[in-house]
């Protein structure tokens, strides 16, 4: 029993030494001005961080996420059709789609889907 304990401790120590040794050896230490400067998607990092941002990009992304989540909610509803009553299934499906269509109409009516104003 002691032999198994000593062997497991020896393996643990060897693994830790190898991990530390590999992390020390694999470090690249190129001290370059360009490498040390932050890269912000092609923008000059010395300029103001509070640049004006178009809200349309954000709104389109949120609308995309809403309809993406809608698809993930519709797929299980379709699989429930076999075990559910057709009347309940139709009612749930129509109610769900009406909420989404009203939301889409509201976004369209508010002008969130128009790209230029």
N, CA, C and O of each residue as an XYZ file, in Angstrom:
468
protein
N       0.810     -1.188      0.000
C       0.000      0.000      0.000
C       0.864      1.267      0.000
O       0.550      2.247     -0.676
N       1.964      1.228      0.776
C       2.860      2.372      0.807
C       3.538      2.570     -0.540
O       3.812      3.697     -0.950
N       3.802      1.475     -1.214
C       4.481      1.554     -2.500
C       3.628      2.291     -3.527
O       4.155      3.076     -4.316
N       2.324      2.052     -3.528
C       1.411      2.731     -4.451
C       1.364      4.220     -4.133
O       1.343      5.055     -5.037
N       1.347      4.547     -2.841
C       1.331      5.946     -2.440
C       2.599      6.665     -2.895
O       2.532      7.770     -3.434
N       3.758      6.034     -2.677
C       5.022      6.659     -3.078
C       5.130      6.805     -4.593
O       5.641      7.808     -5.091
N       4.654      5.813     -5.313
C       4.690      5.879     -6.776
C       3.776      6.993     -7.290
O       4.144      7.717     -8.215
N       2.602      7.134     -6.705
C       1.682      8.185     -7.151
C       2.241      9.572     -6.817
O       2.081     10.508     -7.600
N       2.883      9.706     -5.679
C       3.498     10.985     -5.330
C       4.664     11.305     -6.263
O       4.847     12.456     -6.660
N       5.451     10.287     -6.612
C       6.554     10.486     -7.538
C       6.041     10.911     -8.921
O       6.615     11.804     -9.544
N       4.987     10.289     -9.393
C       4.399     10.657    -10.681
C       3.859     12.070    -10.631
O       4.023     12.822    -11.591
N       3.220     12.450     -9.542
C       2.694     13.796     -9.377
C       3.811     14.838     -9.410
O       3.673     15.878    -10.054
N       4.901     14.563     -8.724
C       6.034     15.498     -8.703
C       6.662     15.612    -10.085
O       6.999     16.713    -10.521
N       6.823     14.488    -10.781
C       7.406     14.519    -12.130
C       6.516     15.318    -13.080
O       7.015     16.104    -13.885
N       5.218     15.121    -12.989
C       4.294     15.869    -13.858
C       4.361     17.362    -13.573
O       4.376     18.166    -14.505
N       4.401     17.741    -12.319
C       4.486     19.160    -11.974
C       5.800     19.783    -12.450
O       5.812     20.910    -12.945
N       6.900     19.053    -12.301
C       8.185     19.561    -12.763
C       8.168     19.730    -14.283
O       8.674     20.729    -14.794
N       7.598     18.776    -15.007
C       7.522     18.875    -16.460
C       6.640     20.042    -16.908
O       6.968     20.729    -17.875
N       5.539     20.267    -16.220
C       4.661     21.392    -16.564
C       5.381     22.715    -16.346
O       5.333     23.593    -17.208
N       6.038     22.869    -15.220
C       6.763     24.110    -14.934
C       7.921     24.295    -15.907
O       8.153     25.404    -16.389
N       8.643     23.231    -16.197
C       9.761     23.313    -17.122
C       9.298     23.669    -18.537
O       9.938     24.477    -19.210
N       8.211     23.085    -18.985
C       7.718     23.393    -20.329
C       7.188     24.818    -20.418
O       7.334     25.459    -21.459
N       6.579     25.328    -19.353
C       6.101     26.714    -19.395
C       7.267     27.707    -19.398
O       7.161     28.776    -20.000
N       8.357     27.375    -18.745
C       9.529     28.259    -18.743
C      10.217     28.232    -20.104
O      10.616     29.275    -20.623
N      10.354     27.051    -20.674
C      11.051     26.914    -21.953
C      10.244     27.528    -23.096
O      10.823     28.131    -24.000
N       8.926     27.386    -23.071
C       8.107     27.805    -24.209
C       7.796     29.296    -24.243
O       7.173     29.758    -25.200
N       8.193     30.048    -23.262
C       7.899     31.480    -23.261
C       8.738     32.195    -24.307
O       9.953     32.013    -24.384
N       8.073     33.005    -25.102
C       8.771     33.822    -26.079
C       8.983     35.193    -25.456
O       8.052     35.789    -24.914
N      10.176     35.675    -25.535
C      10.477     36.942    -24.886
C      10.972     37.971    -25.888
O      12.045     38.548    -25.712
N      10.198     38.201    -26.935
C      10.531     39.249    -27.881
C       9.975     40.559    -27.348
O       8.759     40.748    -27.313
N      10.826     41.435    -26.945
C      10.393     42.737    -26.444
C      10.416     43.740    -27.592
O      11.413     44.430    -27.807
N       9.337     43.812    -28.305
C       9.206     44.700    -29.438
C       8.126     45.729    -29.125
O       7.134     45.414    -28.468
N       8.321     46.952    -29.593
C       7.348     48.015    -29.322
C       5.989     47.688    -29.936
O       4.947     47.949    -29.334
N       6.010     47.118    -31.135
C       4.757     46.776    -31.804
C       4.062     45.610    -31.108
O       2.833     45.577    -31.039
N       4.826     44.662    -30.597
C       4.230     43.515    -29.919
C       3.640     43.892    -28.568
O       2.639     43.319    -28.140
N       4.263     44.857    -27.896
C       3.795     45.251    -26.572
C       2.639     46.241    -26.617
O       1.966     46.435    -25.605
N       2.392     46.865    -27.750
C       1.294     47.831    -27.831
C      -0.025     47.093    -28.033
O      -0.060     46.064    -28.706
N      -1.102     47.604    -27.461
C      -2.406     46.942    -27.617
C      -2.916     47.123    -29.038
O      -2.762     48.184    -29.642
N      -3.521     46.075    -29.552
C      -4.097     46.127    -30.896
C      -5.611     46.144    -30.748
O      -6.190     45.232    -30.159
N      -6.241     47.160    -31.271
C      -7.683     47.306    -31.112
C      -8.351     47.346    -32.484
O      -8.866     48.384    -32.901
N      -8.341     46.242    -33.164
C      -9.043     46.067    -34.429
C      -8.662     47.117    -35.462
O      -9.529     47.607    -36.186
N      -7.427     47.460    -35.544
C      -6.965     48.380    -36.557
C      -7.082     49.840    -36.186
O      -6.610     50.695    -36.935
N      -7.687     50.155    -35.070
C      -7.802     51.544    -34.648
C      -6.551     51.955    -33.877
O      -5.912     51.126    -33.228
N      -6.219     53.192    -33.950
C      -5.068     53.711    -33.225
C      -5.389     53.714    -31.737
O      -6.323     54.406    -31.332
N      -4.658     52.973    -30.897
C      -4.989     52.909    -29.473
C      -4.692     54.209    -28.731
O      -5.101     54.365    -27.580
N      -3.985     55.146    -29.371
C      -3.670     56.410    -28.698
C      -4.828     57.401    -28.782
O      -4.847     58.394    -28.055
N      -5.786     57.140    -29.658
C      -6.906     58.068    -29.803
C      -7.942     57.827    -28.702
O      -7.768     56.953    -27.854
N      -8.985     58.589    -28.728
C     -10.031     58.517    -27.709
C     -10.768     57.182    -27.778
O     -11.093     56.691    -28.859
N     -11.018     56.618    -26.630
C     -11.747     55.362    -26.576
C     -13.248     55.587    -26.701
O     -13.998     54.625    -26.873
N     -13.696     56.812    -26.621
C     -15.118     57.143    -26.676
C     -15.519     57.627    -28.067
O     -16.129     58.686    -28.216
N     -15.174     56.853    -29.063
C     -15.556     57.212    -30.427
C     -17.054     56.965    -30.611
O     -17.610     56.059    -29.991
N     -17.707     57.760    -31.453
C     -19.136     57.531    -31.677
C     -19.365     56.171    -32.328
O     -18.643     55.769    -33.240
N     -20.379     55.481    -31.842
C     -20.688     54.138    -32.307
C     -22.103     54.128    -32.841
O     -23.022     54.641    -32.202
N     -22.278     53.544    -34.012
C     -23.605     53.483    -34.602
C     -24.469     52.492    -33.833
O     -24.104     51.328    -33.668
N     -25.597     52.961    -33.375
C     -26.497     52.120    -32.601
C     -27.178     51.079    -33.475
O     -27.688     50.085    -32.958
N     -27.196     51.282    -34.771
C     -27.844     50.322    -35.669
C     -27.133     48.972    -35.652
O     -27.785     47.933    -35.748
N     -25.809     48.973    -35.534
C     -25.084     47.712    -35.452
C     -25.539     46.921    -34.230
O     -25.761     45.712    -34.306
N     -25.672     47.605    -33.122
C     -26.108     46.947    -31.889
C     -27.531     46.435    -32.023
O     -27.809     45.309    -31.611
N     -28.437     47.213    -32.580
C     -29.828     46.797    -32.725
C     -29.968     45.600    -33.658
O     -30.742     44.685    -33.378
N     -29.240     45.599    -34.744
C     -29.294     44.466    -35.669
C     -28.762     43.207    -34.985
O     -29.302     42.119    -35.184
N     -27.716     43.347    -34.190
C     -27.170     42.184    -33.468
C     -28.174     41.651    -32.455
O     -28.323     40.437    -32.319
N     -28.857     42.528    -31.750
C     -29.849     42.091    -30.761
C     -31.033     41.413    -31.453
O     -31.529     40.391    -30.979
N     -31.480     41.979    -32.567
C     -32.587     41.364    -33.300
C     -32.178     39.995    -33.831
O     -32.975     39.057    -33.807
N     -30.942     39.876    -34.311
C     -30.452     38.581    -34.758
C     -30.453     37.569    -33.617
O     -30.866     36.424    -33.805
N     -29.996     37.981    -32.436
C     -29.978     37.066    -31.295
C     -31.380     36.646    -30.892
O     -31.601     35.488    -30.539
N     -32.327     37.568    -30.939
C     -33.703     37.226    -30.583
C     -34.254     36.176    -31.532
O     -34.866     35.204    -31.088
N     -34.046     36.354    -32.830
C     -34.576     35.382    -33.774
C     -33.763     34.103    -33.791
O     -34.281     33.055    -34.175
N     -32.524     34.158    -33.392
C     -31.732     32.943    -33.253
C     -32.239     32.118    -32.077
O     -32.345     30.895    -32.173
N     -32.548     32.777    -30.978
C     -33.110     32.079    -29.820
C     -34.496     31.548    -30.147
O     -34.887     30.489    -29.656
N     -35.236     32.271    -30.970
C     -36.571     31.822    -31.376
C     -36.481     30.480    -32.088
O     -37.327     29.613    -31.867
N     -35.489     30.292    -32.924
C     -35.341     29.014    -33.629
C     -35.018     27.897    -32.643
O     -35.522     26.782    -32.784
N     -34.191     28.182    -31.654
C     -33.881     27.145    -30.667
C     -35.087     26.813    -29.797
O     -35.149     25.731    -29.215
N     -36.039     27.724    -29.703
C     -37.262     27.423    -28.960
C     -38.303     26.723    -29.831
O     -39.141     25.985    -29.313
N     -38.264     26.938    -31.121
C     -39.234     26.299    -32.007
C     -38.930     24.822    -32.246
O     -39.859     24.033    -32.418
N     -37.685     24.435    -32.262
C     -37.334     23.043    -32.550
C     -37.892     22.073    -31.502
O     -38.447     21.047    -31.894
N     -37.778     22.334    -30.196
C     -38.411     21.412    -29.237
C     -39.938     21.409    -29.321
O     -40.573     20.394    -29.038
N     -40.518     22.527    -29.703
C     -41.973     22.565    -29.830
C     -42.423     21.627    -30.945
O     -43.464     20.979    -30.834
N     -41.645     21.556    -32.009
C     -41.984     20.652    -33.106
C     -41.868     19.202    -32.663
O     -42.672     18.370    -33.083
N     -40.891     18.878    -31.828
C     -40.742     17.497    -31.367
C     -41.839     17.089    -30.387
O     -42.083     15.896    -30.206
N     -42.495     18.042    -29.762
C     -43.581     17.755    -28.825
C     -44.865     17.367    -29.567
O     -45.787     16.818    -28.963
N     -44.926     17.645    -30.847
C     -46.134     17.392    -31.638
C     -46.606     15.946    -31.518
O     -47.813     15.703    -31.517
N     -45.699     14.988    -31.418
C     -46.083     13.575    -31.357
C     -46.787     13.223    -30.056
O     -47.658     12.353    -30.044
N     -46.428     13.876    -28.974
C     -47.024     13.512    -27.681
C     -48.083     14.504    -27.222
O     -48.706     14.312    -26.178
N     -48.286     15.551    -27.988
C     -49.209     16.601    -27.580
C     -50.501     16.527    -28.377
O     -50.571     15.913    -29.442
N     -51.504     17.165    -27.832
C     -52.772     17.329    -28.519
C     -52.571     18.351    -29.634
O     -51.876     19.348    -29.440
N     -53.173     18.114    -30.801
C     -52.962     19.010    -31.926
C     -53.528     20.401    -31.643
O     -52.994     21.397    -32.131
N     -54.588     20.476    -30.873
C     -55.179     21.767    -30.530
C     -54.232     22.567    -29.636
O     -54.010     23.754    -29.877
N     -53.680     21.935    -28.617
C     -52.723     22.617    -27.734
C     -51.462     23.026    -28.495
O     -50.928     24.118    -28.301
N     -51.005     22.132    -29.357
C     -49.809     22.436    -30.141
C     -50.053     23.648    -31.037
O     -49.212     24.544    -31.114
N     -51.187     23.677    -31.706
C     -51.497     24.796    -32.603
C     -51.631     26.101    -31.827
O     -51.154     27.144    -32.275
N     -52.270     26.046    -30.679
C     -52.461     27.242    -29.862
C     -51.118     27.808    -29.376
O     -50.887     29.015    -29.443
N     -50.259     26.945    -28.898
C     -48.947     27.384    -28.419
C     -48.118     27.943    -29.569
O     -47.457     28.971    -29.425
N     -48.158     27.260    -30.707
C     -47.364     27.703    -31.855
C     -47.846     29.046    -32.395
O     -47.030     29.915    -32.701
N     -49.143     29.222    -32.513
C     -49.692     30.487    -33.014
C     -49.390     31.613    -32.033
O     -49.011     32.708    -32.448
N     -49.554     31.358    -30.741
C     -49.282     32.374    -29.727
C     -47.811     32.793    -29.764
O     -47.501     33.982    -29.691
N     -46.920     31.830    -29.877
C     -45.485     32.102    -29.924
C     -45.124     32.910    -31.167
O     -44.384     33.889    -31.081
N     -45.641     32.505    -32.308
C     -45.333     33.217    -33.547
C     -45.953     34.609    -33.572
O     -45.362     35.532    -34.132
N     -47.137     34.779    -32.974
C     -47.759     36.106    -32.913
C     -46.925     37.065    -32.072
O     -46.765     38.230    -32.434
N     -46.397     36.584    -30.962
C     -45.537     37.441    -30.136
C     -44.312     37.884    -30.934
O     -43.926     39.052    -30.896
N     -43.704     36.941    -31.659
C     -42.537     37.298    -32.457
C     -42.888     38.256    -33.590
O     -42.135     39.190    -33.867
N     -44.012     38.034    -34.240
C     -44.409     38.927    -35.331
C     -44.759     40.314    -34.823
O     -44.433     41.308    -35.472
N     -45.421     40.401    -33.670
C     -45.711     41.714    -33.093
C     -44.412     42.429    -32.707
O     -44.292     43.640    -32.893
N     -43.449     41.689    -32.176
C     -42.153     42.287    -31.850
C     -41.425     42.775    -33.087
O     -40.820     43.847    -33.074
N     -41.481     41.992    -34.160
C     -40.852     42.405    -35.413
C     -41.548     43.633    -35.986
O     -40.886     44.550    -36.471
N     -42.879     43.657    -35.934
C     -43.623     44.818    -36.422
C     -43.295     46.068    -35.596
O     -43.158     47.162    -36.143
N     -43.173     45.896    -34.283
C     -42.834     47.021    -33.411
C     -41.450     47.578    -33.758
O     -41.269     48.793    -33.846
N     -40.468     46.678    -33.956
C     -39.120     47.123    -34.329
C     -39.145     47.834    -35.683
O     -38.468     48.845    -35.870
N     -39.911     47.311    -36.605
C     -40.006     47.904    -37.935
C     -40.682     49.264    -37.867
O     -40.262     50.209    -38.535
N     -41.735     49.359    -37.054
C     -42.478     50.599    -36.891
C     -41.644     51.679    -36.187
O     -41.789     52.864    -36.485
N     -40.787     51.280    -35.271
C     -39.929     52.233    -34.554
C     -38.740     52.673    -35.398
O     -38.052     53.630    -35.046
N     -38.494     51.988    -36.504
C     -37.392     52.369    -37.383
C     -36.078     51.722    -37.043
O     -35.033     52.181    -37.504
N     -36.093     50.673    -36.254
C     -34.841     50.012    -35.877
C     -34.273     49.203    -37.040
O     -33.077     48.914    -37.067
N     -35.109     48.839    -37.990
C     -34.632     48.032    -39.102
C     -34.211     48.853    -40.309
O     -33.655     48.310    -41.263
N     -34.468     50.156    -40.278
C     -34.012     51.003    -41.372
C     -32.556     51.380    -41.093
O     -32.225     51.814    -39.989
N     -31.705     51.217    -42.074
C     -30.281     51.426    -41.856
C     -29.915     52.898    -41.823
O     -29.052     53.291    -41.038
N     -30.527     53.709    -42.632
C     -30.199     55.139    -42.653
C     -31.393     55.936    -42.174
O     -32.543     55.555    -42.395
N     -31.108     57.046    -41.517
C     -32.194     57.898    -41.026
C     -32.052     59.270    -41.595
O     -32.868     60.146    -41.306
